[in-house]
Amino acid sequence: MKYQDFYKTIKKPYFSRLDISIMGLTVYNYQISLWVKKGYIERIKRGLYIFSERRNELSPEEMSFLIYEPSYISLEFAMSHYGFIPEMVYAITAISTKTTRKFANKFGRFIYRSVKSSLFFGYFVMETKNGKYLMAEPEKAILDYIYLNLSHINSKEYIEEMRINREMIKKTVNRKKLEFYAEKFESEKMRKIIKNILN
């Protein structure tokens, strides 16, 4: 199959080898390698590619979901997005039930932290022109951050050093939902930290 025919057949700016198989297209491995070499397409990860001239159509958030499923954006990136921490975050941070992983490509850095399946909740779907991605609710972003840093949070001073914007949290989060979600982590230490932040 010629590249131009392939390009016209694939409607989205990205594709996978599985997409090629499902669509019944005849594209050989050497063709994929050649198209990468010529700069027609870019390899995002093993088996996932994007058309070079359409790369600006995908946001880093969309790419985060494509790279590692299941996953939802949370932790520092979501905390910054909601205005809970003052720092700009230059990596997309996400939660997954898979092994903790890191990826880096032309879209940026992507960090995935692992949690057990019972804690994979508290997110909503963001539909986009080219697909979707998942974003943690404000309450869950806070809890994910605390949970995965729990061993380091040993004092009120540490909480102060986190520079959390308590006023923004109080204005944004649903306290009942936050406390309800916190119960699912089954951690007395987390409950105390949340109480400290809210009060």
C-alpha positions in Angstrom: 0.0 0.0 0.0 1.4 3.4 -1.0 1.9 6.0 1.7 -0.6 8.6 0.3 -3.3 5.9 0.1 -2.6 4.9 3.6 -2.6 8.5 4.8 -6.0 9.1 3.2 -7.5 5.9 4.7 -6.5 6.7 8.3 -8.8 9.5 9.5 -7.1 10.3 12.9 -3.7 11.9 13.3 -2.4 8.7 14.9 -2.6 4.9 14.3 -1.4 1.7 15.7 -0.4 -1.6 14.2 -3.6 -3.0 15.7 -5.6 -0.4 13.7 -3.9 -1.5 10.5 -4.8 -5.2 11.2 -8.4 -4.4 12.2 -8.9 -2.3 9.0 -7.4 -5.2 6.9 -4.8 -2.9 5.3 -1.7 -4.4 3.6 1.2 -2.5 5.2 4.5 -4.2 5.8 7.0 -3.6 8.6 9.6 -2.4 6.2 7.2 0.3 4.9 6.5 1.5 8.5 10.3 1.7 9.0 10.8 3.5 5.7 8.0 6.1 6.5 9.6 6.8 9.9 13.0 7.2 8.2 11.6 9.6 5.7 9.9 11.6 8.4 6.3 10.9 7.2 5.4 9.4 10.6 6.8 9.4 14.1 7.0 6.5 16.5 5.4 7.4 19.8 6.0 4.0 21.4 6.2 0.5 20.2 3.3 -0.1 17.8 1.9 3.5 18.0 2.6 6.2 15.5 1.5 9.7 14.5 1.5 11.5 11.2 4.3 14.1 11.4 2.3 16.8 9.6 -0.7 16.3 12.0 1.2 16.1 15.3 -0.1 19.5 16.4 -3.7 18.1 16.4 -3.0 16.1 19.5 -2.5 17.5 23.0 -0.1 16.0 25.5 -3.2 15.0 27.6 -4.6 13.0 24.7 -1.2 11.5 24.1 -0.9 10.5 27.7 -4.0 8.3 27.4 -2.8 6.8 24.2 0.6 5.9 25.5 -0.5 3.9 28.6 -4.0 2.6 29.2 -5.7 2.4 31.5 -4.6 5.7 33.0 -6.0 9.1 34.1 -4.2 12.3 34.6 -3.7 13.1 38.3 -1.0 14.0 40.9 1.2 17.1 40.3 -0.2 17.9 36.8 -3.8 17.8 38.0 -2.9 19.6 41.2 -1.3 22.4 39.2 -4.3 22.4 36.7 -6.7 23.0 39.6 -4.5 25.6 41.1 -3.8 23.6 44.3 0.0 24.0 43.9 1.8 27.1 42.5 4.5 25.3 40.5 4.3 24.8 36.8 4.5 21.1 36.0 6.4 20.0 32.9 5.5 16.4 32.9 2.1 14.8 32.5 1.6 12.7 35.7 -1.0 10.0 35.7 -2.4 7.1 37.6 -2.5 3.5 36.2 -3.2 0.0 37.4 -0.2 -1.1 35.4 3.4 -1.0 36.4 5.0 2.4 37.2 6.5 3.7 34.0 8.1 6.8 32.4 8.1 7.8 28.7 9.7 10.7 26.9 9.0 11.7 23.3 8.4 14.9 21.2 5.2 15.6 23.1 7.1 15.7 26.5 7.6 13.6 29.6 4.9 11.2 30.9 5.0 9.6 34.3 2.6 6.9 35.4 2.3 5.8 39.0 0.7 2.5 39.9 -2.2 1.9 42.3 -4.2 -1.2 43.0 -7.4 -1.6 41.0 -9.7 -0.7 43.9 -8.2 2.8 44.0 -8.6 3.4 40.2 -11.6 5.7 40.4 -12.5 9.4 40.8 -12.0 10.6 37.2 -14.1 11.9 34.4 -13.8 11.5 30.6 -12.7 14.5 28.5 -14.0 13.9 24.9 -11.8 15.4 22.2 -11.9 15.7 18.4 -9.5 12.8 18.0 -10.4 10.7 21.0 -10.4 11.2 24.7 -8.4 11.3 27.9 -9.3 10.9 31.6 -8.8 13.5 34.2 -8.9 13.1 38.0 -11.6 14.9 39.9 -10.1 17.6 42.2 -10.8 15.5 45.2 -9.1 12.4 43.8 -6.0 14.4 42.6 -5.4 15.5 46.1 -5.8 12.0 47.5 -3.6 10.4 44.9 -0.9 12.8 45.6 -1.0 12.3 49.4 -1.3 8.5 49.0 1.7 8.1 46.8 3.8 10.5 49.0 2.5 9.2 52.3 5.8 7.9 53.5 7.4 11.4 53.2 4.6 13.3 54.9 5.6 13.1 58.6 4.8 16.5 60.0 2.8 19.7 59.7 6.0 21.4 58.5 6.1 19.0 55.5 2.6 19.9 54.6 3.5 23.6 54.7 6.5 22.9 52.5 4.1 21.4 49.9 2.8 25.0 49.4 -0.7 23.7 49.0 -3.2 26.5 48.2 -5.7 25.7 51.0 -8.1 28.5 49.9 -8.3 27.2 46.4 -8.9 23.7 47.7 -11.7 24.9 50.0 -13.3 26.8 47.1 -13.0 23.9 44.6 -13.4 20.6 46.3 -16.5 18.9 47.6 -15.6 18.2 51.2 -18.1 15.3 51.6 -16.8 13.7 48.4 -13.2 14.2 49.5 -13.9 12.5 52.9 -15.9 9.7 51.2 -13.1 9.0 48.7 -10.5 9.2 51.5 -12.3 6.3 53.4 -11.6 4.0 50.4 -7.8 4.3 51.0 -8.3 2.9 54.5 -5.5 5.0 56.0 -5.9 6.9 59.3 -2.8 8.9 58.4 -4.4 10.1 55.2 -7.5 11.1 57.1 -5.5 13.2 59.5 -3.6 14.9 56.7 -6.8 15.8 54.9 -8.3 17.2 58.1 -5.1 19.3 58.6 -5.3 20.6 55.0 -9.1 21.5 55.2 -8.8 23.1 58.7 
